Amino acid sequence: MSSNTTSTSNPWGPNEPASVVLSEEAWLQGATISSIAYGALLVLFIQCFSLLLKQTKRSNYRTKVPFLVIVFLIFMFGTFFLGSSMKFNQLAFIEDRNYPGGPNAYEQNMFAIPVDTLGNVVFTLSQWLCDALIIWRYMLIFKGCNTPRWIVMFLPFLLFLGSFVVGILFLLQVSAFSPFRSSGINWTIPYFSISLAINIFVTIAIVARLLLFRRRIASVLGPNHGSQYTSVAAMIIESAALFSVFCILFLVPFGLNSSISQIFLQSMGQVQACATILIILRAASGKAWSAETQTTLMSKHQPPRRTLGSIQMSKIGPFTSSGRSGSATTVGPSSKDVLTGSDFKSASSILAVNGVSIVKDVETYADAHSLDDSASDRV
């Protein structure tokens, strides 16, 4: 037997070239990983949708309903894609198993049949929606920076426009020809490359921005403060870095014409959907970066010197002090106390250092409210 065929040590093995067997294994392994990712998507959808639904009231339904719709659409796109993929694999490995060349040839040559076209369409729609949302997060995190907004948004907007145009060309191509057998320009690589470029750019920008915040916060209050916004896990979730990794794992083998790419192709849409819903879930839970976070943690109008500002809230915890100069004012429910000192040891304080205002250990009545009243307005 030729060296290109599978070993005869297994009497039940297929009499097929090793490359064909590897490709068929990749299709099945990709379907399995896609199903696992869909299970994670289902759990995240239930958590996120129920939380948003609980927070929705007459006073905020205009801001909550769009996110409910987005989460629902992402989940439905993922569901339709999984159903399409399962049916396509069923056709290749069971119903049309005698197709010339076997299941691998069927998967590669019959990419344009209606059931697979449905999967390609919902996959692309989901990717556009997820890319738009990660760009929205990028815009929100960079809100208030010194750079003009049009400069901040120019490259992401240009990349997203390119993704939309090339995505249409990609859909037109795969609805008529297989991307594995395409002659001429194969729009698969440009389309996924642009989507990858969007996510890599946004990932680097968001991580750099959050690292800057963490350094500024740590220089004043120590490394433990603000960790919910600047931890490694927070930065990975906020920037949807997981999808960028999966996209690279698909593009590199695909560009090398390796069957390994098929493992990641089927699960990429589910992974991106999970990454996007994780962002929305973090925001709905009040753990994600928001406009209120930046207002609280940073003030670019403070002079670059060490000062102690004033704070007025409905309730403020005990305020102890020792020092020589400067002042801090706290306003309680029924009284006002003015404390002096530059080097304060305080349970509740605001420090402004190098243009950064930090709220440290402030206790308010709002802390006792549910996510309906506090975190819900952060999405």
ChimeraX attribute file (.defattr): number of C-alpha atoms within 10 A of each C-alpha:
attribute: neighborCount
match mode: 1-to-1
recipient: residues
	/A:1	8
	/A:2	7
	/A:3	8
	/A:4	11
	/A:5	15
	/A:6	19
	/A:7	16
	/A:8	11
	/A:9	7
	/A:10	8
	/A:11	8
	/A:12	7
	/A:13	11
	/A:14	14
	/A:15	13
	/A:16	14
	/A:17	14
	/A:18	15
	/A:19	15
	/A:20	20
	/A:21	18
	/A:22	15
	/A:23	21
	/A:24	21
	/A:25	17
	/A:26	20
	/A:27	22
	/A:28	17
	/A:29	18
	/A:30	22
	/A:31	22
	/A:32	16
	/A:33	18
	/A:34	26
	/A:35	19
	/A:36	15
	/A:37	22
	/A:38	23
	/A:39	14
	/A:40	15
	/A:41	25
	/A:42	16
	/A:43	11
	/A:44	22
	/A:45	22
	/A:46	13
	/A:47	14
	/A:48	25
	/A:49	21
	/A:50	13
	/A:51	18
	/A:52	24
	/A:53	15
	/A:54	12
	/A:55	20
	/A:56	19
	/A:57	16
	/A:58	7
	/A:59	8
	/A:60	13
	/A:61	15
	/A:62	11
	/A:63	15
	/A:64	20
	/A:65	15
	/A:66	11
	/A:67	20
	/A:68	19
	/A:69	12
	/A:70	19
	/A:71	25
	/A:72	17
	/A:73	16
	/A:74	26
	/A:75	23
	/A:76	15
	/A:77	23
	/A:78	28
	/A:79	18
	/A:80	17
	/A:81	28
	/A:82	23
	/A:83	16
	/A:84	20
	/A:85	23
	/A:86	19
	/A:87	14
	/A:88	22
	/A:89	20
	/A:90	14
	/A:91	17
	/A:92	22
	/A:93	18
	/A:94	11
	/A:95	12
	/A:96	14
	/A:97	15
	/A:98	12
	/A:99	14
	/A:100	10
	/A:101	11
	/A:102	17
	/A:103	24
	/A:104	24
	/A:105	16
	/A:106	20
	/A:107	21
	/A:108	15
	/A:109	16
	/A:110	19
	/A:111	21
	/A:112	21
	/A:113	15
	/A:114	13
	/A:115	18
	/A:116	22
	/A:117	20
	/A:118	17
	/A:119	21
	/A:120	23
	/A:121	21
	/A:122	21
	/A:123	22
	/A:124	20
	/A:125	16
	/A:126	24
	/A:127	25
	/A:128	17
	/A:129	16
	/A:130	24
	/A:131	24
	/A:132	16
	/A:133	17
	/A:134	23
	/A:135	20
	/A:136	14
	/A:137	22
	/A:138	22
	/A:139	17
	/A:140	14
	/A:141	21
	/A:142	20
	/A:143	16
	/A:144	16
	/A:145	12
	/A:146	9
	/A:147	10
	/A:148	10
	/A:149	13
	/A:150	9
	/A:151	9
	/A:152	17
	/A:153	15
	/A:154	10
	/A:155	14
	/A:156	23
	/A:157	15
	/A:158	12
	/A:159	19
	/A:160	19
	/A:161	14
	/A:162	16
	/A:163	26
	/A:164	19
	/A:165	12
	/A:166	19
	/A:167	24
	/A:168	15
	/A:169	16
	/A:170	23
	/A:171	19
	/A:172	15
	/A:173	18
	/A:174	23
	/A:175	20
	/A:176	14
	/A:177	19
	/A:178	18
	/A:179	20
	/A:180	16
	/A:181	11
	/A:182	15
	/A:183	9
	/A:184	6
	/A:185	10
	/A:186	18
	/A:187	20
	/A:188	21
	/A:189	18
	/A:190	17
	/A:191	22
	/A:192	20
	/A:193	16
	/A:194	19
	/A:195	23
	/A:196	22
	/A:197	18
	/A:198	23
	/A:199	26
	/A:200	18
	/A:201	17
	/A:202	24
	/A:203	23
	/A:204	13
	/A:205	17
	/A:206	22
	/A:207	20
	/A:208	13
	/A:209	17
	/A:210	21
	/A:211	17
	/A:212	13
	/A:213	19
	/A:214	20
	/A:215	13
	/A:216	21
	/A:217	24
	/A:218	15
	/A:219	12
	/A:220	17
	/A:221	14
	/A:222	12
	/A:223	15
	/A:224	12
	/A:225	17
	/A:226	19
	/A:227	14
	/A:228	15
	/A:229	20
	/A:230	25
	/A:231	17
	/A:232	14
	/A:233	11
	/A:234	20
	/A:235	22
	/A:236	17
	/A:237	21
	/A:238	29
	/A:239	26
	/A:240	28
	/A:241	20
	/A:242	18
	/A:243	23
	/A:244	22
	/A:245	15
	/A:246	18
	/A:247	25
	/A:248	16
	/A:249	17
	/A:250	24
	/A:251	21
	/A:252	14
	/A:253	15
	/A:254	19
	/A:255	11
	/A:256	10
	/A:257	11
	/A:258	15
	/A:259	19
	/A:260	21
	/A:261	23
	/A:262	21
	/A:263	22
	/A:264	25
	/A:265	21
	/A:266	26
	/A:267	27
	/A:268	25
	/A:269	29
	/A:270	31
	/A:271	26
	/A:272	26
	/A:273	28
	/A:274	28
	/A:275	24
	/A:276	28
	/A:277	27
	/A:278	20
	/A:279	25
	/A:280	26
	/A:281	22
	/A:282	19
	/A:283	21
	/A:284	25
	/A:285	19
	/A:286	19
	/A:287	16
	/A:288	24
	/A:289	22
	/A:290	20
	/A:291	14
	/A:292	11
	/A:293	16
	/A:294	19
	/A:295	13
	/A:296	14
	/A:297	19
	/A:298	21
	/A:299	17
	/A:300	15
	/A:301	9
	/A:302	16
	/A:303	13
	/A:304	12
	/A:305	12
	/A:306	17
	/A:307	21
	/A:308	21
	/A:309	18
	/A:310	14
	/A:311	15
	/A:312	12
	/A:313	14
	/A:314	12
	/A:315	16
	/A:316	20
	/A:317	15
	/A:318	11
	/A:319	17
	/A:320	12
	/A:321	15
	/A:322	13
	/A:323	13
	/A:324	11
	/A:325	11
	/A:326	15
	/A:327	16
	/A:328	20
	/A:329	17
	/A:330	21
	/A:331	16
	/A:332	14
	/A:333	10
	/A:334	7
	/A:335	7
	/A:336	11
	/A:337	10
	/A:338	11
	/A:339	17
	/A:340	16
	/A:341	16
	/A:342	16
	/A:343	15
	/A:344	21
	/A:345	13
	/A:346	16
	/A:347	15
	/A:348	18
	/A:349	23
	/A:350	21
	/A:351	21
	/A:352	22
	/A:353	21
	/A:354	17
	/A:355	17
	/A:356	23
	/A:357	26
	/A:358	24
	/A:359	19
	/A:360	17
	/A:361	14
	/A:362	17
	/A:363	16
	/A:364	13
	/A:365	10
	/A:366	13
	/A:367	11
	/A:368	10
	/A:369	11
	/A:370	11
	/A:371	19
	/A:372	18
	/A:373	14
	/A:374	16
	/A:375	19
	/A:376	22
	/A:377	18
	/A:378	20
	/A:379	20
